[in-house]
Amino acid sequence: MSDKMAAAAACPQPQPGPGPGPGPGPGPGPPAVEAERGGPRGGGADGDAEAEEFGCPAHCSDLAWRQNEQRRHGLYCDITLAFGGAGMAREYRAHRSVLAAATEYFTPLLSGGFAESRSGRVELQKWSSEGGPDPDTVEAVIGFMYTGTIRVSPGNVHEVLEMADRFLLTRLKDFCGEFLKKKLNLSNCVAIHSLAHMYSLNQLALKAQDMIRRNFHKVIQDEEFYTLPFHLVRDWLSDSEITVDSEEILFETVLKWVQKNPEERERYFEDLFKLLRLSQMKPTYLTRHVKSERLVSSNENCVKLVSEAVESHALRSENLQSGNLQHSTCPTALLPRFGQNMDVIMVIGGVSEGGDYLSECVGYFIDEDRWVNLPHIHNHLDGHAVAVTESYVYVAGSMEPGFAKTVERYNPNRNIWEQVSNLITRKHSFGLTEVKGNLYSIGGHGNFSPGFKDVAIYNPEQDKWLNLESAPKILRDVKAVSVEDRFVYVAARTPVDSDSEDGLRAVIIRYDAETRQWQDVESLPLIDNYCSFQMSVANTNFYHTASCCPKSYPIDNEEAKGKISSRASDEILESLPPEVLSIEGAAICYYKDDVFIIGGWKNSDDIDKQYRKEAYRYCAERKRWMLLPPMPQPRCRATACHVISDFDMTLSRFGCNGRRCPTSHNILDTSRVISEDGKKKLKDLLHYYYPIEIDPNQTLEEKCPLMVEWWTKAHELLVQQKIHRSDIAQIVRESEAMLRDGFKEFFDQLHKNNVPLFIFSAGVGDILEEIIRQANVFYSNVNVVSNYMDFSDDGVLTHFKGPLIHTYNKNNTVLQGTGYFQQVSTRTSIILLGDSMGDLTMADGVPNVENILKIGFLNDKVEERRGKYLDSYDIVLESDETLDVVNGILRYILTET
């Protein structure tokens, strides 16, 4: 920490100065002086009537300052404070009356029968530092007890906090906590988290804990982590939400922690090893590395755990080969951590059948071999550019004029898209790449322009674009790779006067971001499969019309120049189906040394384009191309890139054997508009009432009053937060909420066939509507019955509209006046979807019903609740976060009718 950063702390009274001036001292001032007239005793009613009060705040601050000066010069002192450490003590003289008034620590010590009171000496031993606290810091804290003012810096905050805690200086201790909150970053979060626990600074501990949890894969790279005591390491490994790249890395982390002090720490190895999720490690790693480790092989219990994990992999493989993909419940130890980083190929925007622009984004989970829906972008993107930085995925430009300057970025940690500054020029088909933390936009094409020579740089910290010197020629359909965090190799096309079909010639050129000079080169450097693949298809329409995610290489440019060659090997194309190279508008990206080709269209005829869902992967390990599961929706002119996404983003499902689901969070309860105290109280309510809600052994009569109690308390807490109506859209946008996979087909089918959809929810209707609206499926047939917020004229939440809807009163008692019965009065068949026992009554009171199909989704406490669900629902879907079954039933019914 730097000593240049500091803050002044003062008690919440006006500041005292170094000499005469306004401001009281550290405690309440003396009563105001009463100036009385009259007789010598100021007696008589007339005297009281003419009395005037005089108060002098400066007197208090002057008094405190003078007393402190007297202390510093040893005047009138009657107590000695001896701060000990390493066999020596530093003495500080003070006034017992001031110390006793300043803090409850000294009051009993100096005013009773203690030896310190009689001897006039207080021995202060046992400090965190072997030599005791720094003399300047001791002087500053004693001065604070006199004047109420102290200067706190990153260099002294630990010792100030230690003394504030010991001397019961609560306000100073709280100030240190707030000071550390402001200084919290990745380099100090482990140390600050330890301090917060040591001194019971709960809010600071929560904030540091959240930072560590979200960045655990980075935190364990810092040596500070390996100084932690056993109980804190144990707590982190027990946390299912830490962000990790793999469980293998956690095993290596445990080994490293033990090896820092083997004599002391080896006895803890088994306890830590049991916290690892061995079933999430690759079988080869378990057998080659884990099992052979001395600390494992010499421990019978550890060996048994490894054997069980290897057996679980074998069983999973057998199930896959036999086609037995049935979901089953698993103990937590067999599931991935919610924060486990997942490798995802992200596909963004593009155009689908009928020329519809797509705002939908999808992700291919590499390890799970499946597609999931990701948050929508806000713009129509077609011919856009993509670039991946350490923290974000940027997309920019479009063929759609209204969005041709827009730039958005995706934050994988928060699972949201956010807008940043626009491009300077409307464009598409340009290059976008990162060099030294800045983005470079190169070339491009406009709807009414033959192309651009433009080069612009974007500074993320300033959120600003700046034009640089132009390229020597027009560059269109740009693909880029960068080397040495300086040189950008560009493959593009430029207009030429020739008889060629499109009047364009392929060029390859290198840009030096430092000197801003350009130089023609023979090819991209053939560094890996990604560059080699691009060069092997460089002269095809497949390549010219495709988008390619830029890639950065850390190698030296001299080494890169040595890999430039016009004779790229065609070996990588050998197993690629020939028809793939006839595709146009595909998205190309990479993951490690693998190459992906996604989507596109089969025919360049605008009337008869065959949009494609297919995706291909070149597996470098197997040296062949593989056909992947198709995308949920065909698309062309999209972009694709590799991102690392943590597991706790509602991107995955609940279950095991690769089928998983993250934790569930209430959007409002955890949003930025709720205070930390409010979040804690709402969480406490959840932990108290939720087990009651799902307890299969309690009756409805027992649960209902408790549910009313829970909802009422939660609504009251939300009202206290002064939530603004205008915040709702952003709250949802920033949240991790996602509808189940298959939601679009579900909503689309019902809308197309004019089937009314009633969503009966005990949640917050305003939030639920916004989720559906942002998913672009809030059609005219959708009706939501829920708890709606009511706002003042200024847009501030004042109360929730009645009647209150909770889990167990979703029935006709709260549906009167909603129009629900009127809209379904002509319907004779109902499909009821629910995820609680309380949902079973949603269709009660509907007239003329002949058929009801009840489908229940069961995720939590499956074994415990399965019996009641099977008794009550017609179909029970365990650990299934999709709408696949429901969509299949709808397709059958709607086709038959």
Order of alpha helices (4+ residues) and beta strands (2+ residues): beta-beta-alpha-beta-alpha-beta-beta-alpha-alpha-alpha-beta-alpha-beta-alpha-alpha-alpha-alpha-alpha-alpha-alpha-alpha-alpha-alpha-alpha-beta-beta-beta-beta-beta-beta-beta-beta-beta-beta-beta-beta-beta-beta-beta-beta-beta-alpha-alpha-beta-beta-alpha-beta-beta-beta-beta-beta-alpha-alpha-alpha-alpha-beta-alpha-beta-beta-beta-alpha-beta-beta-alpha-beta-alpha
